[in-house]
Amino acid sequence: MKFINDAPFSEIYEDFYFNFKNPLGESEYVFISALDSVFASNAPIIVGELGFGVGRNFLLCAKKALKFNKRLHFVSIEKNPLSKDELAQIWAKFGELQNLAKILIKKLPPLTKGIHRINFSKKITLDLCIGEASELINELDFKADAWFLDGFSPAKNETIWSKEIFAALTPLCKKGAILATYTSAGWVAKSLREAGFFVEKTDGFDTKRHMIRAKFLREDDEVENFYFARKHPEILPIEFSNFADLSATHCLYDPNSYDENTAPQAQTPTAIVVGAGIAGLCTAFKLKKAGFSVSVIDKRSEAGLNGSGNFTGVCAPLITKESVKLGEMHIHAFDLALSFYAKHAPKKLASLLGAQDFAYDSELLARYQSAGNPEIYEFKAHSKPYPSIMIKNAVLAHPHKLCKHFAKKLGVKFNHEMLNFKKQNEKFEVILKDRASLFCDILVLCAGSESEEFFGRGAVSQDAKFNLDPSVQISSVRGQTTLIRPLIKTKFPLSASGYICPAVGKKQLIGATYDRKCYHDEARAIDDVKNLESVGEFLSKKAKIIGSKVGYRGYSGDRFPLIGPVCEPESLARDFKDLPWSKNKKSARRAKFIPNLYLNTAHGAHGLSTAVLGAELICDYALSRPLCVPRSIANELMPSRFLIRKLKKGLIK
C-alpha cells in the first residue's frame, strides 16, 4: 500500500481503497444504509463481506451497533490484509472513527491464513477471514442478514466477482438477505440474477450514476458434507429465548414457536457443564460471558485434579506438515487460546514466553522446515543439540492454578458426580450420585479422560455410565510428570522426545509418559526414569527427583478432540444409509442431534489450546453464531464423525 494524494492505493490491484473525497459517506450510503430495516428489528445482526480493506464498513457497522446496543457478528474475507502500521496511517486521517479504529488495530491477530475471531466489544464480534475468497467462502457456516461486496473493482479483481462466488453466497443468506455493492457492472448484475438474487440498480454515490442492490428471496440449504451441517433457525436475542425442545437442530432457539408479540418475559438460559478441568472451566466461562446462568459440577473436591492438574504446562500448536487438517486445527486453537489467556488469565499463571521444539528425527525436521507461518514460527537450522523451531508466543501456563482461578470465578459445585441424564419437561435432568437432581437448558460434557464412561467404557465395566454413540473412538491415557530440583537454565519450555519447563522456585517439571488404557494411580519409579531419559540431551548432570504426578487425559482415535453436538446414532444410521452413493453430493438433508447436548473433550496433550477452541465452538453452536473455525475443521471435530465414516464405507447394516 502507498499513498497518492493522501489516499491509500493498492499496488497489487493498482486501485484506490475507497472514494477519497468522502470515504465514510460513501460507505454509509452504499453499505450501512442496507441494514436500516435489520437494525429496526430485535434480532442480532450477521453481516458477511467480501473485501475487508481498511475496515471502514466494519467500523461504521460497529458504531451503529454500539449506538443501538445491538449484537453484531461481522464476517469479512480479505486476501491481502493491511498491517497494523498501514491501518494506523490510514485511520490517523479520519477523526470520526479514530477511537474505534485504535481498538481494531490493537486487537488484530497475526495475519496468518484462516479465520481469526476478534471480540471487539461485549456485543460485537469480527471474524476476519484471511485467504482466497474462492477457498474461504465454502468454509463459512452462517445465515447473513446482509452481504457487502466491497472488493476492488471487477475490472481489477475478477476473482471475487465470479459466478462461483455468487453461487456460494446463497447458502450463506437468510431468506430476504440484502446484498449491497458499489458496482453497477452489467455482467455482475447478470451473474447475481443467475445465482438466484433479485437485482435492481439504484442511484450511486456522489458522481457515480448507479450501484447494485439485490435480495435473496428464497431459502438455500443445500451444502456439501450435509450430514454434519446444522439447520439454522432464526437467530434470536438471548433475552427472548424460550428453550423449546428442538428435534431437528442443535441450536438453543426454536424459531417456529417464537412470537415477538407473545414472547415470554426475559429469562436467563441455564447450562450445566460437567467437569472442572481446563475444558469445562473455559466452556463455562464463555457461556457465562454469552449470557447463560452456568453451573459447573465435578465429582472431585477441587478443580483441575486430573489431566489439568500439572504444576506447569505449555500452550502451543502441534506442528504438522503443511495443509494437514490436524495442524490447521491447532493453529486456529492456538490463535483463540492466545487471545483468551491474554484477556482473562493473570500473567503469572499464563505467560507468553515462547517455546523451542527440537527436531530429534528426520520426520520432525521435515515438518519444522516446512512449517511456514513466520508470524508464529522461526526455524533454527543450527541450534543445539538438534535443529529446532521457535514457537514465538507459546504460553507457559500453570494449569492447576489456572483451573482454581477460573473455578473461583464460577463457583463450582464439587463432590457432584453425574450418573446419567434425561429430558424432563423440555429441560435436562442431571442425575447425581447421592444428591438431588439438577436441571438445565443445555448440557455440556467436559469430563476429560472420564468421558470414555459416556461411551460405554472405563477402567472396569461398571465404570461405564451410558453409551451416547458406540462408534465414537475414545480412550484414557495415563501420563506421569516428574519434578526435579532446578537443573536446566531456560527462559522458555524446551521439547524433544520429552519436554522440560523453566524452573519455578525450587521445582522444575519434565514429562511426560504416555500409556493408553493404563489405570494406575500411583507414581512409578520407572516412569520417572523414562522422563529423565526423554530429556537426556539437555541434562549436564544427574537430576534430583523431588516428586511425581499421575494424571489421565482423554484421546480420540484420530487425535482430533471431540467438540460439538451429540447425534442420535440410531436415526443417523437409519437416515443416512445411502452415504456410499450420496456422500459427495450437495443436499438440504440434516442429521438429528440430541437437542442442546454438547461435548468438549478428548484434548490429549494440547488441552490448554484446543479446550479454548472447544469452548468458543460450543457457544457458536448453542447460539447459532458463525463458526470460529472453517467448516472442514468443525466437521473433523464432530463427535458423529466416526459413525459417518462407517456409513460412507457401507459398514452399517
Protein Blocks (a to p, Z undefined) as FASTA:
>chain_A
ZZeehiacdfklopafbdfklmmlmmmmmmmmmmmmmmmpmbdcddddehjknommmmmm
mmmmmmnopacddddddfbdcdfklmmmmmmmmmklmmmmmmmmmmpccddeddddddfb
lmlccdddeddfklmmmmgccddfbdcdfbdcfklmmmlmcfklmmmmmmmpcehiacdd
fbfcfklmmmmmmnopacdddddehjbfbdcddddfbdcfbdehklmpccddddddfklp
ghiacfkbccfbdfklgcfklgccddddddddedjbfklmmmmmmmmmnopacddddfbf
behilmmmcfbdcdddddddehiaklmmmmmmmmmmmmmmmmmgcfkloccebpadddfb
fklmmmmmmngomllpccdfkbcfbdcdddfkbccddfklmmmmmmmmnopaehiacfbd
cdeehiacdddehiacdddfbdcddehjmlmmmnopafblklpmbdfblkbccddddddd
dddddfbdcfbdcddfbccdddehjaccddddddehiacfbacfklmmmmmmmmmmmpcb
dcddfbdcdddddddfkopacedddddfklmmmmmmmmmmmmmpccfbdcdddehiacde
hkljmlmmmmmmmmmmmmmmmnopacfbdfklmmmmpmklmmmmmmmnopaZZ
